[in-house]
Amino acid sequence: MMTKTDFFKRVFSFLLCFAIVAVGLGGFAPSTHAKSLNSLKAEQAELKEKVKESEKKIKELETAKAEQEKIIDELNKQIGQLNGQLDNINAQQKVINDEIRAIEAKIQKLDDEIRQLDIEIAQKDVEIDNLVQLYCERLRANYIAGETSVLELFTASSSLSNFFNRLELFRRVTANDQKIVNQLNEEIKAIEEMKQKLEDSKAEIEAEKATLEVKKAELQSAENELKATQSEIMAKSAEVNKKLQAINYQTKQLEVSIDSYNKEMDKVEADIDKFLQSQTSSRPMDPNSKGWTWPVPYSNSYITSPFGYRHDPISGVYKFHAGIDISMPGAMGKKLVAVKPGTVIRTVHSNSGYGNYVMIDHGGGYVSLYAHCKSLAVSNGQRVSQGQVIAYIGTSGYSTGPHVHFEIRKNGEKVNPSNYVSK
């Protein structure tokens, strides 16, 4: 039978075991969460490194692309110059070809004239041959006849007067034949001189044509060289264009990779935010004993830079910091609330200084300021209640990372916010 003492001992043992288990579970749970968060942050860091490496490669490719484009521009310039030279050569070739055609027409005309003179010379030669043959036949007949022929000519005459007339006529006929032969020889000589002049002119024109043909050959040679150079440049240009296409393709692939990494990073950051939200409360904190509320309504927020003198994180200059900087894990886009009821007296959107910021007049000479916001949720003249969302944490203006620069001003003088707000 169980005594009362035994019962209490068992109850005490049970409670002790329960407490040990609870403590044990409580000790292991944060470790599990911490490991999960560390894993997510490691994945986030790895993705950021991949994006950074890809962006670095893209910059290298852009540099290579710029160099190749410079080469393309130079090659195109050279091709343009070659095209100009080829156009000039083609124009010269056209002029020379026209001159050669004109010269060939002249040569053809001279050839026709020379052939015509050859025909005339041949005809004169035939006439001379016929006359010479006739003349020779008469001389031969006269030689054979001798005195008999003269005697016969005398006896055949009706009178002495008739004889002398016949004898004179014979002499005149033979003399006329000689005269005709001499005249034909003179004509042939004139024709041959004319022919020689034509042939001399032809020789000069043919020499001119030969000079033009040499110049034409030289131009053709120059054209061939230019076209060969042009082909080489075109081949280089095609090669560079191929490189540019490869660079553009690689750049596109890297951009796709970066887009993919960013999407993965968005998911990881969402998981981190989800994890952090599960660990923190987003409920506005209650006002402190002085009636002020903490401007960042999350239990894991903290001051990163207090009020007072410090080395400026951007310039490195030792100077006065007129507020407090508040941040937290995954601060970007987190809510900011009004520390007391009041009226919005200024909303500014800027990329310098305070960046995007809000100022609220709480009455009694007190004004609060919330700077470096990602975006604002209120407008000038709007009445806000304590704990109402007025903006979202960002890193606009002169900022080194997501946080809120919070100030309190009393009668225009900047005072230590830590004397008024607390978690």
C-alpha positions in Angstrom: 0.0 0.0 0.0 1.4 3.4 -1.0 1.9 5.8 1.8 1.4 9.6 1.5 5.2 10.1 1.6 5.7 7.7 -1.4 3.0 9.5 -3.3 4.6 12.9 -2.8 8.0 11.4 -3.8 6.5 10.1 -7.1 4.8 13.4 -7.9 8.1 15.3 -7.2 10.0 12.9 -9.4 7.5 13.3 -12.2 7.7 17.1 -12.0 11.5 17.0 -11.9 11.6 14.8 -15.0 9.2 17.1 -16.8 11.2 20.1 -15.9 14.4 18.4 -17.1 12.7 17.5 -20.4 11.3 21.0 -20.8 14.7 22.5 -20.2 16.3 20.1 -22.6 13.8 20.8 -25.3 14.1 24.5 -24.6 17.9 24.2 -25.0 17.7 22.3 -28.2 15.0 24.4 -30.0 17.1 27.6 -30.5 20.0 25.5 -31.8 17.8 23.9 -34.4 16.4 27.4 -35.4 19.9 28.9 -35.4 21.1 26.2 -37.6 18.2 26.7 -40.0 18.8 30.4 -40.1 22.6 29.9 -40.6 21.8 27.6 -43.4 19.6 30.1 -45.1 22.1 32.9 -44.6 24.8 30.7 -46.0 22.7 30.0 -49.0 21.9 33.7 -49.4 25.6 34.5 -49.2 26.4 31.8 -51.8 23.8 33.2 -54.1 25.1 36.8 -53.6 28.6 35.6 -54.4 27.3 33.9 -57.6 25.5 37.1 -58.6 28.7 39.1 -57.8 30.8 36.7 -59.9 28.4 36.7 -62.8 28.2 40.5 -62.7 32.0 40.6 -62.7 32.1 38.3 -65.7 29.5 40.5 -67.5 31.7 43.5 -66.9 34.7 41.6 -68.3 32.6 40.6 -71.3 31.4 44.2 -71.8 35.1 45.3 -71.8 35.9 42.6 -74.4 32.8 43.6 -76.4 33.9 47.3 -76.4 37.4 46.2 -77.6 35.9 44.1 -80.4 33.5 46.8 -81.4 36.5 49.2 -81.6 38.2 46.7 -83.9 35.0 46.4 -86.0 34.8 50.2 -86.3 38.4 50.4 -87.4 37.9 47.6 -89.9 34.7 49.3 -91.3 36.8 52.5 -91.7 39.4 50.6 -93.6 36.7 48.9 -95.8 35.2 52.4 -96.5 38.7 53.7 -97.5 39.2 50.7 -99.8 35.8 51.1 -101.3 36.7 54.7 -102.1 40.0 53.6 -103.7 38.2 50.9 -105.7 35.6 53.5 -106.9 38.5 55.7 -108.0 40.2 52.9 -109.9 36.9 51.8 -111.5 36.4 55.4 -112.7 40.0 55.5 -114.1 39.4 52.1 -115.8 36.2 53.4 -117.4 38.1 56.5 -118.8 40.9 54.2 -120.1 38.5 51.7 -121.6 36.7 54.6 -123.4 40.0 55.9 -124.7 41.1 52.4 -125.8 37.8 52.0 -127.7 38.2 55.4 -129.3 41.8 54.4 -130.3 40.7 51.1 -131.7 38.1 52.9 -133.8 40.9 55.2 -135.1 43.1 52.1 -135.9 40.2 50.4 -137.6 39.6 53.5 -139.7 43.3 53.8 -140.6 43.4 50.1 -141.5 40.4 50.6 -143.8 42.2 53.6 -145.4 45.5 51.7 -145.8 43.6 48.7 -147.4 42.0 51.2 -149.8 45.4 52.6 -150.7 46.8 49.1 -151.2 43.9 48.5 -153.6 44.7 51.7 -155.5 48.4 50.9 -155.6 47.6 47.5 -156.9 45.4 49.0 -159.6 48.1 51.5 -160.6 50.7 48.7 -160.7 48.4 46.8 -163.1 48.0 49.9 -165.3 51.8 50.5 -165.3 52.4 46.8 -166.1 50.0 47.0 -169.1 51.6 50.2 -170.4 55.1 48.9 -169.9 54.1 45.7 -171.7 52.6 47.7 -174.6 55.5 50.0 -174.7 58.0 47.1 -174.7 56.0 45.4 -177.5 56.3 48.6 -179.6 60.0 49.0 -179.0 60.5 45.4 -179.8 58.6 45.7 -183.0 60.5 48.8 -183.9 63.8 47.2 -183.1 62.9 44.2 -185.3 61.7 46.3 -188.1 64.8 48.6 -188.0 65.3 50.7 -191.2 62.9 48.5 -193.2 60.1 49.6 -191.1 61.0 53.3 -191.7 61.4 52.5 -195.4 58.1 50.8 -195.4 56.6 53.7 -193.6 58.1 56.0 -196.3 56.9 53.9 -199.3 53.5 53.6 -197.7 53.2 57.3 -197.5 51.5 59.1 -200.4 53.9 62.0 -200.1 57.0 63.1 -198.2 54.8 65.2 -196.0 52.7 62.2 -195.2 55.8 60.2 -194.3 57.1 62.8 -191.9 53.7 63.1 -190.3 53.5 59.3 -189.8 57.0 59.2 -188.4 56.3 62.1 -185.9 53.1 60.3 -184.9 55.0 57.1 -184.1 57.5 59.1 -182.0 54.7 60.9 -180.2 52.9 57.6 -179.3 56.0 56.1 -177.8 56.8 59.3 -175.9 53.2 59.5 -174.6 53.4 56.0 -173.4 56.5 56.9 -171.4 54.8 60.0 -170.1 51.8 57.9 -168.9 54.2 55.4 -167.2 56.0 58.3 -165.5 52.7 59.8 -164.3 51.5 56.5 -162.9 54.8 56.1 -161.1 54.3 59.5 -159.6 50.8 58.6 -158.5 52.0 55.3 -157.0 54.8 57.2 -155.2 52.2 59.7 -153.8 49.9 56.9 -152.7 52.8 55.1 -151.0 53.7 58.3 -149.2 50.2 58.7 -148.0 50.1 55.0 -147.0 53.4 55.5 -145.1 51.9 58.5 -143.3 48.8 56.4 -142.4 51.0 53.6 -141.1 53.1 56.1 -139.1 49.9 57.5 -137.6 48.7 53.9 -136.9 52.0 53.1 -135.2 51.7 56.2 -133.0 48.1 55.4 -132.1 49.1 51.7 -131.4 51.9 53.0 -129.2 49.3 55.2 -127.4 47.0 52.2 -127.1 49.9 50.1 -125.7 50.6 52.7 -123.1 46.9 52.7 -122.1 46.9 48.9 -122.0 49.9 49.0 -119.6 48.1 51.6 -117.4 44.9 49.4 -117.6 46.9 46.4 -116.5 48.4 48.4 -113.7 45.0 49.5 -112.6 43.7 46.0 -112.8 46.6 44.8 -110.6 45.9 47.6 -108.1 42.2 46.6 -108.1 43.1 43.0 -107.5 45.4 43.9 -104.6 42.7 46.1 -103.1 40.1 43.4 -103.5 42.4 40.9 -101.8 43.0 43.3 -98.9 39.2 43.9 -98.8 38.6 40.2 -98.6 41.1 39.8 -95.7 39.5 42.7 -93.8 36.0 41.2 -94.5 37.2 37.9 -93.1 38.6 39.6 -90.0 35.3 41.5 -89.6 33.4 38.3 -89.9 35.6 36.7 -87.3 35.2 39.7 -84.9 31.4 39.6 -85.5 31.4 35.9 -84.5 33.3 36.8 -81.3 30.8 39.6 -80.6 27.9 37.1 -81.1 29.6 34.7 -78.7 30.1 37.5 -76.2 26.5 38.6 -76.5 25.4 35.0 -76.0 27.6 34.5 -72.9 26.3 37.9 -71.6 22.7 36.8 -72.1 23.3 33.4 -70.4 24.9 35.2 -67.4 22.0 37.7 -67.3 19.6 34.7 -67.2 21.7 33.1 -64.5 21.7 36.3 -62.5 17.9 36.5 -62.9 17.7 32.9 -61.7 20.0 33.6 -58.7 18.0 36.7 -57.8 14.7 34.7 -57.8 16.3 32.1 -55.6 17.7 34.8 -53.4 14.2 36.3 -53.1 12.9 33.0 -52.0 15.7 32.6 -49.5 15.2 36.2 -48.2 11.5 35.5 -47.9 12.3 32.4 -45.9 14.7 34.4 -43.7 12.0 37.1 -43.1 9.5 34.4 -42.4 11.9 32.8 -39.9 12.7 36.2 -38.3 9.0 37.1 -38.1 8.3 33.8 -36.4 11.0 34.8 -33.8 9.8 38.4 -33.3 6.7 40.2 -32.6 5.4 42.9 -35.0 2.9 44.2 -32.5 3.5 47.9 -31.6 5.1 48.1 -28.2 3.3 49.9 -25.4 4.2 53.4 -24.5 6.9 53.7 -21.8 6.4 55.5 -18.5 7.1 58.8 -20.2 4.4 58.1 -22.8 6.7 57.5 -25.8 6.7 54.4 -28.0 9.8 52.7 -29.6 9.7 53.7 -33.3 10.7 50.2 -34.6 7.9 47.8 -33.4 10.0 44.6 -33.4 11.4 43.0 -30.2 14.8 42.2 -31.9 15.5 45.8 -33.1 18.5 47.5 -31.5 20.5 50.7 -31.6 23.4 50.5 -34.0 24.8 54.0 -33.4 23.9 56.2 -30.4 23.4 59.9 -30.0 26.7 61.9 -29.7 30.1 62.2 -31.3 31.4 59.4 -33.6 33.4 58.7 -36.7 31.0 59.2 -39.6 30.7 55.7 -41.3 30.7 57.4 -44.8 33.3 60.2 -44.5 35.2 58.9 -41.5 35.2 62.4 -40.0 34.7 62.6 -36.2 31.5 64.6 -35.8 28.3 64.9 -33.9 25.5 62.4 -34.5 22.2 64.1 -33.8 20.0 61.0 -33.4 20.1 57.3 -32.9 20.3 54.6 -35.6 18.1 51.6 -35.2 18.2 48.4 -37.2 17.5 44.7 -36.9 18.0 41.4 -38.9 16.1 41.7 -42.2 15.4 45.4 -41.6 14.7 46.4 -45.2 11.0 47.2 -45.6 10.1 46.8 -41.9 7.5 49.1 -40.4 8.2 52.4 -38.6 5.5 53.8 -36.2 4.8 57.2 -34.7 6.3 57.5 -31.3 3.5 59.7 -30.1 0.3 61.1 -31.6 0.8 64.2 -33.7 0.6 65.9 -37.1 2.9 65.2 -40.0 4.7 68.5 -40.8 7.1 67.3 -43.5 7.6 64.4 -45.9 10.6 64.5 -48.1 11.7 62.2 -51.0 15.4 62.5 -51.7 18.5 60.6 -52.7 20.9 62.6 -50.5 21.3 63.5 -46.9 18.4 62.0 -44.8 17.0 60.4 -48.0 13.2 59.8 -47.6 12.1 61.1 -44.2 9.1 62.1 -42.1 8.7 64.8 -39.4 5.9 64.7 -36.9 4.9 67.6 -34.5 3.7 66.1 -31.2 2.9 69.4 -29.5 4.6 70.9 -26.5 7.6 71.8 -28.7 8.5 68.1 -29.5 9.1 67.0 -33.1 10.3 63.5 -34.1 12.1 62.7 -37.4 12.5 59.3 -39.2 15.1 59.2 -41.9 16.6 56.9 -44.7 13.1 55.3 -45.2 12.5 53.0 -48.1 9.0 54.6 -48.6 6.6 56.8 -46.7 3.1 55.9 -45.6 1.8 59.4 -44.6 1.5 62.8 -46.2 1.9 66.4 -45.0 -0.9 67.7 -42.7 -2.0 64.2 -41.8 -3.0 63.5 -38.2 -1.4 60.2 -36.9 -2.0 58.2 -33.7 0.7 56.6 -31.5 1.9 53.3 -33.0 0.5 54.1 -36.5 2.7 53.0 -39.4 4.2 56.1 -41.0 7.1 54.7 -43.1 9.2 51.6 -43.9 12.9 51.1 -43.1 15.3 51.6 -46.0 18.7 52.9 -46.9 17.9 56.0 -49.0 20.2 59.1 -48.9 23.6 58.9 -47.3 23.3 55.5 -45.7 25.5 52.4 -45.3 22.7 49.9 -44.9 19.0 49.4 -44.0 18.2 51.4 -40.7 16.2 54.3 -39.4 17.9 57.5 -38.2 15.6 58.7 -35.4 15.7 62.2 -33.9 13.7 64.1 -31.3 13.8 67.8 -31.3 12.7 70.0 -28.4 11.9 73.6 -29.3 14.1 73.1 -32.4 17.1 71.7 -30.5 18.2 68.1 -31.2 18.1 66.1 -28.0 19.1 62.5 -27.1 16.2 60.3 -28.2 17.3 57.6 -25.7 16.0 59.9 -22.9 12.5 59.6 -24.4 12.1 56.3 -26.2 13.0 52.8 -25.0 12.1 49.2 -25.9 
